[in-house]
Amino acid sequence: NLRHACHQFALEQIQIQREQLKKIGLFTDYQKYYLTLDKEYKAEQIRVFGSKIPLLEKWQGKKIKVEKIFLGEKLLGLTYFHPYQKGAKGYVVDGSDFIEEKEGTGIVHLAPAFGAEDFAMAKKEKLIIDCPLGPNGLFNEKIGVSEIVNKHYSEVNKYVVADLEKRNLIVKKEIITHSYPHD
């Protein structure tokens, strides 16, 4: 899987960098170092994040209360809503063996029309496999939002962000580059 390949690549690069630093005579303990991809490092980041709640409250402009800390498996079976596909079925928190906490949060969304693992899981769980995006990159009527039907996926971000903000359904927004598995 891609995450495993990235993990292996990172480990290889660490070894290459270590050897290069030895060659230039950098004085350090080459046996003691941290890896941002280690589970323990990520857990510490979560603890640090928890200590930063006051900063997040300041940024959000409102009080944040941590209700409970628990393992993700407690979410299995819960249902949630899609902000645009009202009344649609299939929004259930489910588990899979191709998602691992050590590779991130352990929480992902499925896009059955766009990924092999996602498709296989959707079939197994008898989820709706419907694609609201045509081969030309335009949203079709299946999206259920008249304002973005026949608009290219690259054009709808501003509409979606503004709408989610208006409905108080957005926590944070930022511009990121996301790779898509197509030309």
Beta strands, then each sheet from edge to edge (+ up, - down):
end
